[in-house]
Each structure stands twice: as structure tokens, then as C-alpha cells.
């Protein structure tokens, strides 16, 4: 089964070895010794699932997470739901108690298949050696084709049984087709007619468009189209690009919102129109998606184009005259300059305790971060501030727990991102103190594998986003205060490096030192005000 898994391209696993997955673990060990996969032992199965989800978000390819029966399996569920709702391929391998004791209530027994039924697109229990390798082939195929969760349950005794002496081959070739959907000509013509009448069309790109960033930017440049992103697609176009307008929604900027507000036609690529996205439903809209269910999912659109984004843009480009509207670039530049002036003003704020505004940290990080950095971000005030103030460069990738919005995502996601790209790209994860506390022990995982990740934690001793929501709802602030360790000292005690920046003048030194590290993780703790985002 493990051979089939690696032959189908799954070469990275995250998990915790235990008594009901020892046979699986041994097969993974032998595969790693043969150079066919890499395994990362984590401290909490939830971190393993988030790491595998982040790996899929960055690469588009599935990684695996594995656990024992019972509590190990249930710990995977949050990370698997994160992958599911963000349309990420992922493979879950869970042990199970011996079949002969299943039912009466054995130690660590739960009905695993039932527990995973809602999250898994495909789930099967191995009950025979005859078809075990075919189950693995089907699992990976479902993960890849459906971009979803595939799950295999391995009862303890099945992990010890010999495989077939001459198992049939289970190659990927011939079982997974190439993608390449083109819109119907009549629908394409309707889109062209709508665009020909538009005076201020804009591109709105979602995370589904990320693999086609170069094509989208070239298309925008040929036709002088402003490019606005959803928050999940932040960084798809550089913020210093003359047509880049930043993001929409609660974590966006005034530039993106104003340019959409003044537009007369939206071309929406790979976005979902969720309530957090902020895409107008009142504008004439052309929507492009490879998934027919996403087209007009929440409300009708004028032209739903069923097709791959790259092919659809090529067809539109071939039939549109290149246009140049210097005025639109000047307008974008003026709006961006006004927003940058406001950001600079906020970056100078200190609260009465001397804690800084997050805009200051993100201005420094924006200058120092490599242009191809990978940036996992968490959930909370830190996330909103990142969306507002951090300016992305040309090939930076931002990954997040998008539709699930799970606090605690950033640190385990950094493990998965580093597993995906190694030392070829710098991984810089960002969380609040509440988020970091969720999987704090897995900082030692980064130490164990000498991952040179940089983790920035905003420390305000509070679940500040929730405090704001309580105040906004005219409720008393309750149970949002936190008792935190000295995070920088904690990092040192774990065997990594730490730096605490309590004053603005400390930040550049701390971030610069963290980004220069080549072996092992570096944590930068920054004191920020809980009142500002």
C-alpha cells in the first residue's frame, strides 16, 4: 500500500507513531529508508493534519497524515476539515483496534469510519489483502481529482498480514486524466460582448487562480485591467505592480474596495463569493471556474464560464484587442499612495503602555522578506493586520485556514510549507499569542528537523479579536485575557532561537536576525497593542 501511495506521488507524511499503527509505521519507515518518502514526527496529530493541509495548499499535491485509533484519529479532524473546505487534496491514514474486539468497547475504540464520514470524500476500511493496494490507489485518486479528503482505516491485525506475492500493478498513468476544460463558444461570445461594452472592467482573483498568476498578470497588462484579490489570494499579484490593487473584504484595503466600487464589470477568476470575500453582487459579472457548482453558487452571474482559468484567459485574449488606459494606472497609483500615507501614520502609533501598532512590524517585514517567501498566517487580529498592512512581492505565497478559519494554523502550516519547499524558499509564519498557544509544543518539531522557519508572534496577552467582538456586541469583555510565557525564552529552551522586540527600534534587528538563520527555527516575539488592527 505504501509503495502504491508513493508511486502515485505522495512522498511526504506527518504523524505520530503509536500502538495501533505500528505495522503502517514500519512500512513508512522502510519506504523512507529507500528514499521514496519523508516522514515528520509531530507532537500533536492536529498539527500533522494542518501541516499536510498547508503542503497541499502550497503545492497542489497531497501529503499524508497518520495516527493511531481513537483519540489520535479524532485529533486529525480539524486539519482535515481545513483541507476539505479549502479544496485541498489530502490523505488520512488511521489505525484501528483489532477487528475481533471492535464493537463491545475496546480500549481506544471509536467508530472511525462514521467519525470521518462527513469530512472524507472517500473512506474505506482495509479488510482483505486482496484489494488493499487498489484501495490506496483509489484513495489517492479521490484526493487528487476531487481535491478533497481521502481516508483509509487500517485495523491492527491487517497491518501484520503479508501482502500478495504478485500484486497487480496500480499505476497512476491511465487513471487520472489531464485537466483542460474550455468554455462553450456561445458563453465565451457572451463574455466578449459584455467586455466590449465595459468602460471600467476589473479582474477579481481568488485562491483558485493562484496557479495561473503569471498568465493573469500578463492578461491584465495587455488590457490595462486592475487586479483585485480576495484575502485568500493575497500576493497573487505584487502590491507594487501598477495594476495591483490589493485585497477585498474585511482583511483588504481601501484601494481594492474603491476600484471595485468604481468598476462597471467584474471578471471573477477562481473565487467563491463567500460572505467574507466582499465581491460585489450588484455588478455585471463574468465568473470563470473549473467547478460547475461554484458558478453562480450563491447568486446568478451574467456569464458563468465553465473552464480552466488559463485556457479561458487564452481564448479571451486571442479575441480581445489589447488596450492601454494610462489613466487607470495613475488612478491606482494615487489611491495606493494615499493608503500608504495612512499606513505610515498608523505605524508611528504607540498605546499608553508603549505597545506598537502592527502596521510598524508589517512595514519592516515587507521590506525584509524575500520576494519568494512563503507566509502562513493564523486567525485573529494579526490576520486582519496582515491583510491591511503587509505588501506582497512578486512571488510570495500566502497560505491560511481560509473557510474554516481555524486558530492555531500558522505554526503547523509552516512545518508543512518547509516540507514542501525545503531551504529553497524562506518560510515566515505569523500568529497571535492565542493561535501560537494551540500548537506551541510543535515548535520542537521544527527544532528536531532543523527547519529554518521564522515564526513571528504578536503578543498582547489577549484574544483581542474576541474582545473587540464582545465590545461590538455590547457585551462585557470576558475570558479573553491570556497568561503567556516569554515566547522568545521558550524558543531558546526548546533548542531554537528567540528574540523579543518590545520597542519599535528592536523590530528590524529581530526580523533581520531571524531571516538570516539557516538551520533551526527562530521565533520573534513582538509586543503589540490589542486595540489596533
C-alpha positions as CSV (number, residue, x, y, z in Angstrom):
1,X,0.0,0.0,0.0
2,X,2.8,2.4,0.8
3,X,4.5,1.6,-2.5
4,X,1.3,2.4,-4.3
5,X,1.0,5.7,-2.3
6,X,4.5,6.8,-3.3
7,X,4.1,5.7,-6.9
8,X,1.1,7.9,-7.1
9,X,3.2,10.9,-5.9
10,X,2.6,11.1,-2.1
11,X,6.1,11.5,-0.8
12,X,5.5,13.4,2.5
13,X,3.8,12.2,5.7
14,X,3.2,13.8,9.0
15,X,2.1,11.8,12.0
16,X,2.6,10.2,15.4
17,X,3.6,6.5,15.8
18,X,1.5,4.5,18.3
19,X,0.4,1.0,19.2
20,X,-2.4,0.7,16.7
21,X,-0.4,1.9,13.7
22,X,2.9,0.1,14.2
23,X,2.6,-2.0,11.0
24,X,1.9,1.1,8.9
25,X,4.7,3.0,10.6
26,X,7.1,0.2,9.8
27,X,6.1,0.3,6.1
28,X,6.6,4.1,6.1
29,X,10.0,3.7,7.8
30,X,11.2,1.2,5.1
31,X,9.9,3.5,2.3
32,X,11.8,6.4,3.9
33,X,14.9,4.3,4.1
34,X,14.5,3.6,0.3
35,X,14.3,7.3,-0.4
36,X,10.7,7.2,-1.6
37,X,9.2,9.5,1.1
38,X,10.0,11.8,4.0
39,X,8.3,11.4,7.4
40,X,7.9,14.1,10.0
41,X,7.0,13.0,13.5
42,X,4.9,15.7,15.2
43,X,3.8,16.3,18.8
44,X,0.0,16.5,18.1
45,X,-1.9,14.8,15.3
46,X,-3.8,18.1,14.7
47,X,-0.5,19.7,13.8
48,X,0.2,16.9,11.4
49,X,-3.1,17.4,9.6
50,X,-2.6,21.2,9.4
51,X,0.9,20.6,8.1
52,X,-0.4,18.2,5.4
53,X,-3.1,20.7,4.5
54,X,-0.6,23.5,4.1
55,X,1.6,21.3,2.0
56,X,-1.4,20.8,-0.4
57,X,-2.2,24.5,-0.4
58,X,1.3,25.4,-1.4
59,X,1.9,22.6,-4.0
60,X,-1.5,21.4,-5.2
61,X,-0.3,17.8,-4.4
62,X,-1.5,15.6,-1.5
63,X,0.6,14.8,1.6
64,X,-0.5,12.2,4.1
65,X,-1.2,12.4,7.8
66,X,-1.4,9.3,10.0
67,X,-2.5,8.5,13.5
68,X,-3.5,5.7,15.9
69,X,-7.1,4.7,16.6
70,X,-9.4,6.7,18.8
71,X,-8.0,9.9,20.1
72,X,-5.2,10.1,17.5
73,X,-7.7,9.8,14.7
74,X,-10.1,12.4,16.2
75,X,-7.2,14.8,16.6
76,X,-6.8,14.8,12.8
77,X,-10.3,16.1,12.1
78,X,-9.8,19.8,12.4
79,X,-6.9,19.9,10.0
80,X,-8.8,17.6,7.6
81,X,-11.8,19.9,7.7
82,X,-9.5,22.8,6.9
83,X,-8.3,21.0,3.8
84,X,-11.8,20.0,2.8
85,X,-13.4,23.4,2.8
86,X,-10.4,25.0,1.1
87,X,-10.5,22.3,-1.7
88,X,-7.1,20.8,-0.9
89,X,-6.0,17.2,-1.6
90,X,-5.0,15.3,1.5
91,X,-4.7,11.6,2.6
92,X,-5.5,10.4,6.1
93,X,-4.3,7.0,7.3
94,X,-5.7,5.9,10.7
95,X,-5.1,2.8,12.7
96,X,-7.9,0.9,14.3
97,X,-8.2,-1.6,17.1
98,X,-8.3,-5.3,16.1
99,X,-11.4,-6.2,14.2
100,X,-12.2,-9.1,16.6
101,X,-12.7,-6.7,19.6
102,X,-14.4,-4.0,17.6
103,X,-17.9,-3.3,18.9
104,X,-18.0,-4.2,22.6
105,X,-15.9,-1.2,23.5
106,X,-12.2,-2.0,23.3
107,X,-9.6,0.4,24.6
108,X,-9.3,3.5,22.2
109,X,-12.1,2.1,20.1
110,X,-14.4,4.6,18.2
111,X,-16.4,4.0,15.1
112,X,-13.7,5.6,13.0
113,X,-15.4,5.3,9.6
114,X,-18.5,7.0,11.0
115,X,-16.4,9.7,12.7
116,X,-14.8,10.6,9.3
117,X,-17.9,10.2,7.2
118,X,-18.7,13.9,7.0
119,X,-15.1,15.1,6.3
120,X,-13.9,12.4,3.9
121,X,-14.9,12.4,0.3
122,X,-13.9,8.8,0.2
123,X,-13.2,6.4,3.1
124,X,-12.6,2.7,3.3
125,X,-11.5,0.1,5.8
126,X,-9.0,-2.5,4.8
127,X,-10.5,-5.9,5.4
128,X,-8.6,-8.1,2.9
129,X,-5.1,-8.3,1.5
130,X,-6.7,-9.0,-1.9
131,X,-7.6,-5.4,-2.7
132,X,-5.5,-3.4,-0.2
133,X,-3.2,-1.8,-2.8
134,X,-6.2,-0.9,-5.0
135,X,-7.8,0.9,-2.0
136,X,-4.7,3.0,-1.8
137,X,-4.8,3.9,-5.5
138,X,-8.4,4.9,-5.2
139,X,-7.7,6.9,-2.1
140,X,-5.0,9.0,-3.8
141,X,-7.1,9.3,-7.0
142,X,-10.0,10.7,-4.9
143,X,-7.8,13.2,-3.1
144,X,-6.2,14.4,-6.4
145,X,-9.3,14.5,-8.6
146,X,-11.8,15.7,-6.1
147,X,-9.3,18.0,-4.3
148,X,-10.6,16.6,-1.0
149,X,-10.0,14.3,1.9
150,X,-9.4,10.6,1.3
151,X,-9.3,8.3,4.3
152,X,-8.1,4.7,4.9
153,X,-8.7,2.8,8.1
154,X,-6.2,0.1,8.9
155,X,-7.3,-2.4,11.6
156,X,-4.4,-3.5,13.7
157,X,-4.3,-7.1,12.5
158,X,-4.4,-6.1,8.8
159,X,-1.1,-4.2,9.3
160,X,0.6,-7.5,10.1
161,X,-0.7,-9.6,7.3
162,X,1.5,-10.3,4.3
163,X,0.6,-8.8,1.0
164,X,0.1,-10.8,-2.2
165,X,3.1,-12.5,-3.6
166,X,2.5,-11.0,-7.0
167,X,0.2,-8.0,-6.5
168,X,-1.3,-6.5,-9.7
169,X,0.3,-3.1,-10.7
170,X,-1.6,0.0,-9.7
171,X,0.0,2.7,-11.8
172,X,-1.3,6.3,-11.9
173,X,-0.9,6.5,-15.7
174,X,-4.1,5.9,-17.5
175,X,-6.2,6.5,-14.4
176,X,-6.0,10.3,-13.9
177,X,-6.7,12.5,-16.9
178,X,-5.2,15.8,-17.7
179,X,-7.3,18.9,-17.0
180,X,-8.2,21.2,-19.8
181,X,-11.8,22.4,-19.8
182,X,-12.7,25.2,-22.3
183,X,-15.9,27.2,-22.1
184,X,-18.7,26.7,-24.6
185,X,-18.2,29.0,-27.6
186,X,-21.6,30.7,-27.1
187,X,-20.8,31.5,-23.4
188,X,-17.4,32.8,-24.4
189,X,-19.0,35.1,-27.0
190,X,-21.4,36.5,-24.4
191,X,-18.4,37.3,-22.2
192,X,-16.6,39.0,-25.0
193,X,-19.7,41.1,-25.8
194,X,-20.0,42.2,-22.2
195,X,-16.3,43.1,-22.0
196,X,-16.6,45.1,-25.3
197,X,-19.2,47.4,-23.7
198,X,-17.4,47.8,-20.4
199,X,-15.5,51.1,-19.7
200,X,-14.0,50.1,-16.3
201,X,-13.7,46.3,-16.1
202,X,-11.6,44.8,-13.3
203,X,-10.2,41.3,-12.6
204,X,-11.1,39.8,-9.2
205,X,-9.0,36.8,-8.5
206,X,-9.5,34.2,-5.8
207,X,-7.2,31.5,-4.5
208,X,-8.3,29.1,-7.2
209,X,-6.4,31.3,-9.6
210,X,-3.1,31.2,-7.8
211,X,-1.5,28.5,-10.1
212,X,-2.1,30.8,-13.1
213,X,-0.7,34.0,-11.6
214,X,1.8,34.7,-14.5
215,X,-0.9,34.3,-17.1
216,X,-3.3,36.5,-15.2
217,X,-0.8,39.3,-14.8
218,X,0.1,39.2,-18.5
219,X,-3.6,39.3,-19.4
220,X,-4.1,42.3,-17.1
221,X,-1.1,44.1,-18.6
222,X,-2.3,43.6,-22.2
223,X,-5.7,45.1,-21.4
224,X,-4.9,47.5,-18.5
225,X,-7.2,45.7,-16.1
226,X,-6.9,46.5,-12.4
227,X,-6.3,43.3,-10.4
228,X,-8.1,42.9,-7.0
229,X,-7.6,39.8,-4.9
230,X,-9.6,38.0,-2.3
231,X,-7.8,37.7,1.0
232,X,-7.0,34.0,0.3
233,X,-5.4,35.1,-3.0
234,X,-3.3,37.9,-1.4
235,X,0.1,38.0,-3.1
236,X,-1.1,36.7,-6.4
237,X,-0.1,40.0,-7.9
238,X,2.6,42.1,-6.3
239,X,1.3,45.1,-4.3
240,X,3.9,47.3,-6.1
241,X,2.6,46.3,-9.6
242,X,1.0,49.3,-11.3
243,X,-2.2,47.3,-11.7
244,X,-2.2,45.6,-8.3
245,X,-5.0,46.9,-6.1
246,X,-4.6,44.7,-3.0
247,X,-7.4,42.7,-1.4
248,X,-11.1,42.9,-0.8
249,X,-13.2,42.2,2.3
250,X,-12.6,42.6,6.0
251,X,-8.9,41.9,5.6
252,X,-8.5,44.0,2.5
253,X,-7.5,47.6,1.7
254,X,-9.3,50.8,0.6
255,X,-7.6,50.5,-2.8
256,X,-9.3,47.3,-3.7
257,X,-12.7,48.2,-2.4
258,X,-12.7,51.6,-4.2
259,X,-11.5,50.2,-7.5
260,X,-14.3,47.6,-7.4
261,X,-16.8,50.2,-6.4
262,X,-16.0,52.3,-9.4
263,X,-15.9,49.4,-11.9
264,X,-18.7,48.5,-14.3
265,X,-17.8,44.9,-15.0
266,X,-16.2,42.2,-12.9
267,X,-14.2,39.2,-14.3
268,X,-14.0,36.8,-11.3
269,X,-11.4,34.1,-11.5
270,X,-11.4,31.2,-9.1
271,X,-13.3,32.9,-6.3
272,X,-16.3,31.8,-4.3
273,X,-18.3,34.9,-3.4
274,X,-18.3,33.8,0.3
275,X,-19.6,36.4,2.8
276,X,-16.0,37.3,3.9
277,X,-14.8,37.9,0.3
278,X,-16.5,41.2,-0.3
279,X,-17.1,40.8,-4.0
280,X,-20.0,42.9,-5.2
281,X,-23.1,41.1,-6.3
282,X,-24.5,44.2,-8.0
283,X,-22.0,44.5,-10.8
284,X,-22.3,42.8,-14.2
285,X,-20.1,39.7,-13.7
286,X,-18.2,37.1,-15.7
287,X,-17.2,34.2,-13.5
288,X,-14.7,31.6,-14.5
289,X,-14.3,28.3,-12.6
290,X,-13.4,24.7,-13.4
291,X,-16.1,23.5,-11.0
292,X,-19.6,24.0,-12.3
293,X,-21.1,24.0,-8.8
294,X,-19.1,27.2,-8.0
295,X,-20.5,29.1,-10.9
296,X,-23.3,31.3,-9.6
297,X,-23.3,29.3,-6.4
298,X,-24.8,32.0,-4.2
299,X,-26.5,34.3,-6.7
300,X,-26.8,34.4,-10.5
301,X,-24.0,35.9,-12.5
302,X,-24.3,37.4,-16.0
303,X,-21.9,35.0,-17.7
304,X,-20.8,31.7,-16.0
305,X,-17.8,30.3,-17.8
306,X,-17.1,26.7,-17.1
307,X,-13.4,26.2,-17.9
308,X,-9.9,26.2,-16.6
309,X,-8.7,29.7,-15.9
310,X,-5.5,29.5,-18.1
311,X,-7.3,28.2,-21.1
312,X,-10.3,30.6,-20.7
313,X,-8.0,33.6,-20.5
314,X,-6.1,32.5,-23.6
315,X,-9.3,32.3,-25.5
316,X,-10.5,35.7,-24.4
317,X,-7.1,37.2,-25.0
318,X,-7.0,35.9,-28.6
319,X,-10.3,37.7,-29.4
320,X,-9.8,40.9,-27.5
321,X,-7.9,43.9,-28.8
322,X,-5.0,44.9,-26.5
323,X,-5.9,48.2,-24.8
324,X,-4.0,50.8,-23.0
325,X,-5.6,53.1,-20.5
326,X,-2.8,55.1,-18.7
327,X,-5.4,56.9,-16.7
328,X,-6.3,53.7,-14.8
329,X,-2.7,53.2,-13.6
330,X,-2.4,56.7,-12.4
331,X,-5.7,56.4,-10.5
332,X,-4.4,53.2,-8.8
333,X,-1.1,54.8,-8.0
334,X,-2.8,57.8,-6.4
335,X,-5.1,55.6,-4.3
336,X,-2.2,53.4,-3.2
337,X,-0.1,56.4,-2.2
338,X,-2.9,57.7,-0.1
339,X,-3.3,54.3,1.7
340,X,0.5,54.1,2.2
341,X,0.5,57.6,3.8
342,X,-2.2,56.4,6.2
343,X,-0.3,53.2,7.0
344,X,2.8,55.2,7.7
345,X,0.8,57.4,10.1
346,X,-0.5,54.4,11.9
347,X,2.9,52.7,12.1
348,X,4.0,55.5,14.4
349,X,1.3,54.9,17.0
350,X,2.1,53.6,20.5
351,X,-0.6,52.9,23.1
352,X,-0.3,54.2,26.6
353,X,1.7,51.2,27.6
354,X,4.2,51.7,24.8
355,X,3.0,48.8,22.7
356,X,3.3,49.3,19.0
357,X,0.8,49.3,16.1
358,X,1.1,46.1,13.9
359,X,1.5,48.4,10.9
360,X,5.0,49.0,12.0
361,X,6.0,45.4,12.1
362,X,4.5,44.7,8.7
363,X,6.2,47.7,7.2
364,X,9.6,46.2,8.4
365,X,8.7,42.7,7.3
366,X,7.5,43.9,3.9
367,X,10.9,45.4,3.3
368,X,13.0,42.5,4.6
369,X,11.1,39.4,3.5
370,X,12.5,37.6,0.4
371,X,10.4,38.1,-2.8
372,X,9.6,34.4,-2.9
373,X,8.8,33.9,0.8
374,X,6.0,31.6,1.9
375,X,3.8,33.2,4.5
376,X,1.4,31.1,6.6
377,X,-0.9,33.3,8.6
378,X,-3.1,32.5,11.6
379,X,-6.6,33.7,12.6
380,X,-7.2,36.8,14.7
381,X,-6.3,40.4,14.8
382,X,-2.9,39.5,13.4
383,X,-4.6,38.2,10.3
384,X,-6.6,41.4,9.7
385,X,-3.5,43.5,10.3
386,X,-1.5,41.3,7.8
387,X,-4.2,41.9,5.2
388,X,-4.3,45.6,5.7
389,X,-0.6,46.4,6.1
390,X,1.7,43.8,4.6
391,X,2.6,44.5,0.9
392,X,3.4,41.3,-1.0
393,X,6.2,41.0,-3.5
394,X,6.0,39.3,-6.9
395,X,6.3,35.6,-6.0
396,X,5.3,35.4,-2.3
397,X,2.7,32.8,-1.4
398,X,0.3,33.4,1.5
399,X,-1.4,30.4,2.9
400,X,-4.2,30.4,5.6
401,X,-7.0,28.5,7.1
402,X,-9.5,30.1,4.7
403,X,-13.1,29.0,5.1
404,X,-12.6,27.0,8.3
405,X,-10.8,29.9,9.9
406,X,-9.1,27.8,12.5
407,X,-6.9,29.5,15.1
408,X,-3.6,27.7,15.5
409,X,-3.0,27.1,11.8
410,X,0.2,29.1,11.3
411,X,2.9,27.2,13.1
412,X,2.0,23.7,11.9
413,X,1.4,25.2,8.4
414,X,5.0,26.4,8.5
415,X,6.1,22.9,9.1
416,X,4.2,21.7,6.0
417,X,5.4,24.6,3.9
418,X,9.0,23.9,4.8
419,X,8.5,20.2,4.0
420,X,7.2,21.3,0.6
421,X,9.9,23.7,-0.4
422,X,12.9,23.0,1.9
423,X,15.5,25.6,2.1
424,X,14.8,26.9,-1.4
425,X,12.3,29.4,0.0
426,X,12.1,31.2,3.3
427,X,9.0,30.3,5.4
428,X,7.7,33.1,7.6
429,X,4.7,32.3,9.7
430,X,2.7,34.8,11.7
431,X,0.3,34.3,14.6
432,X,-1.1,35.9,17.7
433,X,-0.4,34.7,21.1
434,X,-3.8,32.8,21.2
435,X,-3.0,31.0,17.9
436,X,0.5,30.1,18.9
437,X,-0.6,28.6,22.1
438,X,-2.7,26.0,20.3
439,X,0.3,24.0,18.9
440,X,3.1,25.6,20.9
441,X,4.8,22.2,21.5
442,X,5.3,21.6,17.8
443,X,8.0,24.4,17.8
444,X,10.1,21.4,18.9
445,X,9.2,19.6,15.7
446,X,10.9,22.5,13.8
447,X,13.9,22.1,16.1
448,X,14.0,18.3,15.6
449,X,14.2,18.7,11.8
450,X,16.3,21.8,11.8
451,X,13.7,23.7,9.9
452,X,15.0,27.3,9.4
453,X,11.5,28.8,9.7
454,X,10.8,32.3,11.1
455,X,7.8,32.5,13.3
456,X,6.5,35.9,14.4
457,X,4.1,36.1,17.3
458,X,2.1,39.2,18.2
459,X,1.9,39.2,22.0
460,X,-0.9,41.3,23.5
461,X,-1.8,38.9,26.4
462,X,-5.3,38.7,25.0
463,X,-7.7,37.1,22.5
464,X,-8.0,40.6,21.2
465,X,-10.3,39.9,18.2
466,X,-12.8,38.3,20.5
467,X,-12.6,41.2,22.9
468,X,-13.5,43.5,20.1
469,X,-16.4,41.4,19.1
470,X,-17.7,41.3,22.6
471,X,-17.5,45.1,22.8
472,X,-19.0,45.5,19.4
473,X,-21.9,43.3,20.5
474,X,-22.4,45.5,23.7
475,X,-21.3,42.6,25.9
476,X,-18.7,42.7,28.7
477,X,-15.3,41.5,27.8
478,X,-15.0,38.1,29.4
479,X,-12.4,35.3,29.4
480,X,-10.2,36.7,26.7
481,X,-7.2,37.6,28.8
482,X,-4.2,35.2,28.5
483,X,-1.3,34.3,30.7
484,X,1.7,33.9,28.3
485,X,5.2,32.6,28.8
486,X,8.2,34.6,27.5
487,X,7.8,33.2,24.0
488,X,11.4,34.1,23.0
489,X,12.8,32.4,26.0
490,X,10.5,29.4,25.3
491,X,12.0,29.1,21.8
492,X,15.5,29.1,23.3
493,X,14.6,26.4,25.9
494,X,13.2,24.2,23.0
495,X,16.6,24.5,21.2
496,X,15.7,27.1,18.7
497,X,16.4,30.8,18.7
498,X,14.3,33.6,20.1
499,X,14.2,37.4,20.1
500,X,11.8,39.7,22.0
501,X,11.0,43.1,20.4
502,X,9.3,45.2,23.0
503,X,10.1,48.6,21.3
504,X,9.8,49.6,17.6
505,X,13.6,50.2,17.5
506,X,14.1,46.4,18.3
507,X,12.0,45.1,15.4
508,X,14.3,45.5,12.4
509,X,17.2,43.8,14.2
510,X,15.0,40.9,15.4
511,X,13.4,40.3,11.9
512,X,16.7,40.6,10.1
513,X,18.4,38.1,12.5
514,X,15.5,35.7,12.1
515,X,15.6,35.8,8.3
516,X,19.3,35.2,8.3
517,X,19.1,31.9,10.2
518,X,20.0,28.8,8.0
519,X,19.4,26.0,10.5
520,X,16.7,25.6,13.1
521,X,13.6,27.8,13.8
522,X,13.7,31.4,15.0
523,X,10.8,33.0,17.0
524,X,10.3,36.7,17.1
525,X,8.0,38.0,19.8
526,X,6.6,41.4,19.2
527,X,4.6,43.4,21.8
528,X,1.6,45.0,20.0
529,X,-1.5,46.8,21.2
530,X,-4.6,44.7,21.5
531,X,-6.7,47.6,20.3
532,X,-5.4,48.2,16.8
533,X,-5.7,46.2,13.6
